[in-house]
Amino acid sequence: MNVGEGDTDLKPSPLSQHTHNLSRKYQHLLDKSTPLVLHRWIGFSLVILIYALRVYFVQGFYIVTYGLGIYILQLFLAFLSPQVDPELHNDDGPSLPTLGSEEFRPFVRRLPEFKFWLV
């Protein structure tokens, strides 16, 4: 047997296999949690409450809390904002479709809710 004959089977390293398995498990958990909107909001509220109690009892982390608050507020505003601003899009303001060829476009968020939770 020559040196290069049996080396055509490339096996991924154990680290890349482990990383791939972790990413698959993480994606599976994300897929299972997608329809659970109320549970995510309740969990978010609990985490915020626990963090606020920790900051209150430790009497510190005010700058970190301020920065985190600004970041969450920025994400929340992007979540509430439309993807296309109707005031900038039309000169005469927002209107409903008047012709049969025009398409009604529902409210599309700039940042979808699930992306809000992932960021």
N, CA, C and O of each residue as an XYZ file, in Angstrom:
476
protein
N       0.846     -1.172      0.000
C       0.000      0.000      0.000
C       0.893      1.237      0.000
O       1.817      1.345      0.806
N       0.613      2.160     -0.901
C       1.385      3.391     -0.987
C       0.948      4.348      0.111
O      -0.078      4.145      0.760
N       1.722      5.365      0.301
C       1.489      6.307      1.402
C       0.194      7.087      1.210
O      -0.505      7.315      2.197
N      -0.159      7.499      0.031
C      -1.307      8.376     -0.166
C      -2.587      7.690     -0.556
O      -3.549      8.396     -0.859
N      -2.688      6.385     -0.577
C      -3.879      5.717     -1.085
C      -5.063      5.749     -0.123
O      -6.172      6.055     -0.564
N      -4.897      5.459      1.126
C      -6.024      5.357      2.053
C      -6.365      6.641      2.774
O      -7.215      6.634      3.664
N      -5.721      7.759      2.414
C      -5.922      9.013      3.135
C      -6.977      9.907      2.493
O      -6.989     11.107      2.764
N      -7.858      9.374      1.658
C      -8.862     10.209      1.002
C     -10.060     10.485      1.900
O     -10.815     11.417      1.623
N     -10.264      9.720      2.957
C     -11.371      9.955      3.879
C     -10.957     11.033      4.878
O     -10.163     10.789      5.786
N     -11.513     12.230      4.687
C     -11.220     13.326      5.603
C     -12.224     13.296      6.744
O     -13.431     13.378      6.518
N     -11.737     13.182      7.943
C     -12.603     13.165      9.118
C     -12.491     14.503      9.818
O     -11.390     15.024      9.991
N     -13.628     15.068     10.225
C     -13.558     16.342     10.951
C     -12.905     16.133     12.321
O     -12.955     15.052     12.908
N     -12.305     17.196     12.787
C     -11.644     17.113     14.083
C     -12.696     16.968     15.186
O     -13.849     17.354     14.993
N     -12.312     16.419     16.329
C     -13.270     16.286     17.440
C     -13.834     17.633     17.891
O     -14.991     17.710     18.304
N     -13.040     18.682     17.817
C     -13.527     20.002     18.208
C     -14.610     20.492     17.250
O     -15.625     21.030     17.692
N     -14.409     20.314     15.946
C     -15.430     20.760     14.994
C     -16.690     19.899     15.096
O     -17.790     20.414     14.892
N     -16.566     18.617     15.402
C     -17.750     17.773     15.617
C     -18.525     18.247     16.847
O     -19.752     18.335     16.826
N     -17.793     18.548     17.909
C     -18.436     19.018     19.145
C     -19.137     20.364     18.907
O     -20.256     20.575     19.375
N     -18.480     21.261     18.185
C     -19.076     22.555     17.868
C     -20.323     22.385     17.009
O     -21.328     23.061     17.227
N     -20.262     21.493     16.044
C     -21.417     21.232     15.179
C     -22.582     20.651     15.989
O     -23.731     21.050     15.795
N     -22.291     19.711     16.892
C     -23.348     19.136     17.726
C     -23.976     20.186     18.638
O     -25.194     20.200     18.817
N     -23.154     21.064     19.216
C     -23.692     22.123     20.067
C     -24.560     23.094     19.267
O     -25.606     23.532     19.746
N     -24.131     23.428     18.058
C     -24.932     24.352     17.247
C     -26.254     23.713     16.830
O     -27.271     24.403     16.753
N     -26.256     22.412     16.563
C     -27.511     21.719     16.227
C     -28.456     21.697     17.419
O     -29.656     21.920     17.258
N     -27.930     21.428     18.621
C     -28.769     21.421     19.825
C     -29.327     22.813     20.117
O     -30.490     22.961     20.492
N     -28.484     23.826     19.939
C     -28.928     25.203     20.158
C     -30.027     25.568     19.164
O     -31.034     26.162     19.548
N     -29.845     25.219     17.897
C     -30.869     25.510     16.890
C     -32.158     24.752     17.185
O     -33.245     25.281     16.954
N     -32.062     23.533     17.687
C     -33.242     22.758     18.056
C     -34.009     23.451     19.187
O     -35.237     23.530     19.148
N     -33.287     23.952     20.192
C     -33.940     24.682     21.281
C     -34.592     25.964     20.774
O     -35.686     26.320     21.213
N     -33.924     26.660     19.850
C     -34.519     27.869     19.274
C     -35.788     27.539     18.507
O     -36.780     28.261     18.612
N     -35.768     26.460     17.740
C     -36.945     26.063     16.974
C     -38.110     25.689     17.892
O     -39.264     25.989     17.586
N     -37.810     25.040     19.008
C     -38.874     24.663     19.936
C     -39.444     25.873     20.670
O     -40.622     25.873     21.028
N     -38.628     26.908     20.901
C     -39.087     28.063     21.673
C     -39.733     29.145     20.808
O     -40.242     30.127     21.348
N     -39.728     28.998     19.502
C     -40.283     30.027     18.624
C     -41.760     30.325     18.904
O     -42.110     31.502     18.994
N     -42.637     29.347     19.047
C     -44.044     29.692     19.275
C     -44.372     30.119     20.707
O     -45.512     30.500     20.972
N     -43.447     30.072     21.612
C     -43.714     30.368     23.024
C     -43.449     31.840     23.337
O     -42.514     32.160     24.072
N     -44.262     32.731     22.786
C     -44.049     34.172     22.924
C     -44.254     34.616     24.372
O     -43.419     35.337     24.920
N     -45.338     34.201     24.986
C     -45.628     34.616     26.359
C     -44.559     34.120     27.326
O     -44.174     34.843     28.245
N     -44.086     32.915     27.132
C     -43.047     32.367     28.005
C     -41.748     33.160     27.898
O     -41.059     33.357     28.899
N     -41.407     33.620     26.685
C     -40.194     34.428     26.515
C     -40.313     35.751     27.249
O     -39.364     36.183     27.903
N     -41.476     36.406     27.149
C     -41.665     37.688     27.820
C     -41.660     37.513     29.342
O     -41.113     38.352     30.058
N     -42.253     36.447     29.830
C     -42.234     36.193     31.270
C     -40.813     35.914     31.732
O     -40.390     36.436     32.763
N     -40.078     35.111     31.000
C     -38.683     34.831     31.335
C     -37.831     36.094     31.305
O     -36.983     36.295     32.175
N     -38.052     36.943     30.308
C     -37.327     38.207     30.219
C     -37.616     39.084     31.421
O     -36.705     39.694     31.982
N     -38.877     39.152     31.820
C     -39.257     39.948     32.992
C     -38.603     39.415     34.260
O     -38.143     40.193     35.096
N     -38.559     38.104     34.405
C     -37.918     37.517     35.578
C     -36.417     37.806     35.606
O     -35.867     38.118     36.663
N     -35.759     37.707     34.467
C     -34.325     37.990     34.416
C     -34.061     39.456     34.756
O     -33.115     39.759     35.484
N     -34.882     40.366     34.241
C     -34.730     41.792     34.549
C     -34.950     42.029     36.042
O     -34.215     42.802     36.656
N     -35.942     41.382     36.628
C     -36.215     41.540     38.058
C     -35.043     41.027     38.897
O     -34.624     41.692     39.844
N     -34.522     39.870     38.562
C     -33.387     39.311     39.304
C     -32.166     40.224     39.166
O     -31.452     40.462     40.141
N     -31.928     40.732     37.958
C     -30.795     41.634     37.758
C     -30.977     42.925     38.556
O     -30.023     43.418     39.158
N     -32.194     43.477     38.565
C     -32.449     44.708     39.314
C     -32.253     44.477     40.821
O     -31.700     45.334     41.510
N     -32.697     43.344     41.322
C     -32.486     43.037     42.742
C     -30.996     42.885     43.054
O     -30.535     43.327     44.106
N     -30.258     42.272     42.159
C     -28.814     42.118     42.368
C     -28.122     43.473     42.398
O     -27.272     43.716     43.254
N     -28.477     44.352     41.476
C     -27.878     45.688     41.448
C     -28.255     46.448     42.718
O     -27.425     47.169     43.272
N     -29.482     46.299     43.180
C     -29.932     46.998     44.375
C     -29.181     46.505     45.621
O     -28.753     47.318     46.441
N     -29.022     45.212     45.768
C     -28.374     44.684     46.965
C     -26.854     44.837     46.935
O     -26.240     45.015     47.986
N     -26.237     44.773     45.762
C     -24.788     44.926     45.662
C     -24.399     46.402     45.710
O     -23.266     46.731     46.059
N     -25.319     47.284     45.366
C     -25.078     48.727     45.295
C     -23.947     49.045     44.311
O     -23.036     49.813     44.621
N     -24.020     48.457     43.151
C     -23.007     48.702     42.133
C     -23.533     48.374     40.757
O     -24.727     48.129     40.585
N     -22.652     48.367     39.778
C     -22.956     48.032     38.387
C     -23.920     49.032     37.749
O     -24.685     48.676     36.854
N     -23.881     50.285     38.214
C     -24.803     51.270     37.671
C     -24.442     51.644     36.231
O     -25.337     51.835     35.407
N     -23.175     51.750     35.920
C     -22.762     52.110     34.556
C     -23.083     50.973     33.594
O     -23.542     51.209     32.476
N     -22.842     49.741     34.028
C     -23.164     48.579     33.198
C     -24.673     48.512     32.972
O     -25.128     48.230     31.864
N     -25.436     48.771     34.016
C     -26.902     48.748     33.903
C     -27.388     49.844     32.968
O     -28.304     49.623     32.176
N     -26.788     51.014     33.051
C     -27.156     52.115     32.163
C     -26.890     51.746     30.704
O     -27.752     51.948     29.848
N     -25.704     51.208     30.414
C     -25.376     50.791     29.048
C     -26.285     49.678     28.552
O     -26.737     49.702     27.407
N     -26.555     48.694     29.422
C     -27.448     47.595     29.056
C     -28.869     48.104     28.800
O     -29.547     47.635     27.886
N     -29.310     49.055     29.603
C     -30.638     49.642     29.408
C     -30.757     50.369     28.082
O     -31.769     50.247     27.392
N     -29.725     51.126     27.721
C     -29.732     51.838     26.436
C     -29.750     50.839     25.284
O     -30.462     51.039     24.300
N     -28.970     49.767     25.400
C     -28.931     48.752     24.350
C     -30.289     48.066     24.189
O     -30.760     47.885     23.067
N     -30.913     47.687     25.291
C     -32.227     47.037     25.227
C     -33.272     48.001     24.692
O     -34.145     47.594     23.926
N     -33.201     49.276     25.080
C     -34.139     50.279     24.562
C     -33.970     50.448     23.050
O     -34.958     50.582     22.327
N     -32.729     50.442     22.572
C     -32.481     50.560     21.131
C     -33.058     49.365     20.386
O     -33.663     49.529     19.326
N     -32.876     48.154     20.933
C     -33.461     46.966     20.312
C     -34.984     47.026     20.323
O     -35.630     46.663     19.341
N     -35.553     47.482     21.430
C     -37.007     47.554     21.555
C     -37.595     48.570     20.573
O     -38.658     48.334     19.998
N     -36.909     49.694     20.382
C     -37.393     50.678     19.406
C     -37.301     50.139     17.983
O     -38.177     50.407     17.161
N     -36.253     49.386     17.690
C     -36.164     48.760     16.368
C     -37.258     47.713     16.199
O     -37.762     47.515     15.094
N     -37.630     47.041     17.288
C     -38.711     46.058     17.250
C     -40.053     46.731     16.986
O     -40.897     46.165     16.291
N     -40.264     47.929     17.527
C     -41.539     48.630     17.348
C     -41.608     49.442     16.064
O     -42.697     49.845     15.657
N     -40.483     49.692     15.418
C     -40.446     50.531     14.224
C     -40.778     49.722     12.974
O     -40.458     48.536     12.889
N     -41.424     50.373     12.003
C     -41.689     49.666     10.740
C     -40.419     49.553      9.916
O     -39.496     50.355     10.056
N     -40.389     48.551      9.062
C     -39.213     48.336      8.216
C     -39.055     49.474      7.212
O     -37.944     49.948      6.972
N     -40.156     49.903      6.635
C     -40.146     51.027      5.703
C     -40.965     52.140      6.343
O     -42.137     51.945      6.665
N     -40.355     53.300      6.526
C     -41.048     54.418      7.150
C     -42.045     55.003      6.151
O     -41.642     55.509      5.103
N     -43.346     54.940      6.462
C     -44.345     55.420      5.490
C     -44.266     56.923      5.261
O     -44.647     57.390      4.187
N     -43.784     57.698      6.232
C     -43.686     59.140      6.039
C     -42.594     59.490      5.037
O     -42.719     60.468      4.300
N     -41.543     58.713      5.005
C     -40.468     58.972      4.050
C     -40.749     58.333      2.698
O     -40.210     58.767      1.680
N     -41.587     57.308      2.684
C     -41.855     56.562      1.462
C     -42.835     57.292      0.553
O     -42.625     57.337     -0.659
N     -43.900     57.864      1.108
C     -44.930     58.564      0.318
C     -44.898     60.047      0.661
O     -44.708     60.428      1.816
N     -45.089     60.879     -0.365
C     -45.137     62.322     -0.122
C     -46.480     62.749      0.450
O     -46.547     63.712      1.213
N     -47.554     62.041      0.091
C     -48.886     62.421      0.552
C     -49.327     61.652      1.793
O     -50.492     61.740      2.179
N     -48.454     60.921      2.410
C     -48.795     60.198      3.633
C     -49.225     58.781      3.341
O     -49.384     58.398      2.181
N     -49.415     57.993      4.397
C     -49.823     56.598      4.199
C     -51.259     56.508      3.695
O     -52.125     57.290      4.087
N     -51.486     55.541      2.821
C     -52.840     55.363      2.298
C     -53.064     53.887      2.012
O     -52.118     53.114      1.867
N     -54.327     53.515      1.935
C     -54.688     52.152      1.586
C     -54.609     51.984      0.080
O     -54.691     52.971     -0.651
N     -54.455     50.767     -0.398
C     -54.402     50.567     -1.852
C     -55.735     50.918     -2.503
O     -56.798     50.553     -2.003
N     -55.663     51.629     -3.621
C     -56.881     52.048     -4.314
C     -57.103     51.266     -5.598
O     -58.243     51.154     -6.050
N     -56.076     50.733     -6.186
C     -56.199     49.958     -7.405
C     -56.104     48.476     -7.081
O     -55.541     48.098     -6.054
N     -56.648     47.637     -7.947
C     -56.578     46.195     -7.744
C     -55.166     45.654     -7.878
O     -54.848     44.590     -7.348
N     -54.314     46.397     -8.594
C     -52.944     45.925     -8.782
C     -52.049     46.268     -7.587
O     -50.985     45.676     -7.406
N     -52.493     47.230     -6.777
C     -51.695     47.574     -5.603
C     -51.866     46.508     -4.536
O     -52.929     45.905     -4.393
N     -50.823     46.298     -3.812
C     -50.825     45.239     -2.803
C     -50.855     45.867     -1.415
O     -50.116     46.812     -1.135
N     -51.715     45.334     -0.548
C     -51.729     45.782      0.840
C     -50.542     45.156      1.553
O     -50.367     43.937      1.536
N     -49.752     45.975      2.164
C     -48.583     45.485      2.890
C     -48.827     45.678      4.387
O     -48.952     46.808      4.859
N     -48.893     44.594      5.114
C     -49.111     44.721      6.552
C     -47.868     45.291      7.240
O     -46.815     45.460      6.624
N     -48.021     45.576      8.507
C     -46.919     46.130      9.287
C     -45.789     45.117      9.367
O     -45.966     44.010      9.875
N     -44.638     45.505      8.862
C     -43.448     44.657      8.907
C     -42.438     45.357      9.809
O     -42.078     46.511      9.574
N     -41.994     44.669     10.817
C     -41.078     45.263     11.787
C     -39.663     45.349     11.231
O     -39.248     44.539     10.402
N     -38.936     46.350     11.709
C     -37.527     46.481     11.328
C     -36.711     45.356     11.949
O     -35.793     44.834     11.317
N     -37.039     44.979     13.180
C     -36.365     43.892     13.870
C     -37.429     42.897     14.310
O     -38.202     43.204     15.218
N     -37.499     41.714     13.700
C     -38.504     40.736     14.104
C     -38.324     40.337     15.570
O     -37.230     40.441     16.125
N     -39.411     39.884     16.182
C     -39.379     39.593     17.614
C     -38.348     38.538     17.969
O     -37.642     38.672     18.969
N     -38.253     37.495     17.167
C     -37.333     36.422     17.520
C     -35.882     36.883     17.390
O     -35.023     36.451     18.159
N     -35.606     37.756     16.424
C     -34.249     38.323     16.307
C     -33.955     39.228     17.498
O     -32.808     39.338     17.931
N     -34.996     39.878     18.030
C     -34.844     40.696     19.237
C     -34.332     39.869     20.393
O     -33.487     40.322     21.165
N     -34.842     38.652     20.515
C     -34.406     37.787     21.613
C     -33.012     37.213     21.373
O     -32.273     36.964     22.326
N     -32.651     37.005     20.124
C     -31.328     36.440     19.831
C     -30.209     37.454     19.946
O     -29.077     37.097     20.273
N     -30.512     38.720     19.681
C     -29.469     39.739     19.718
C     -29.200     40.031     21.143
O     -28.350     40.867     21.452
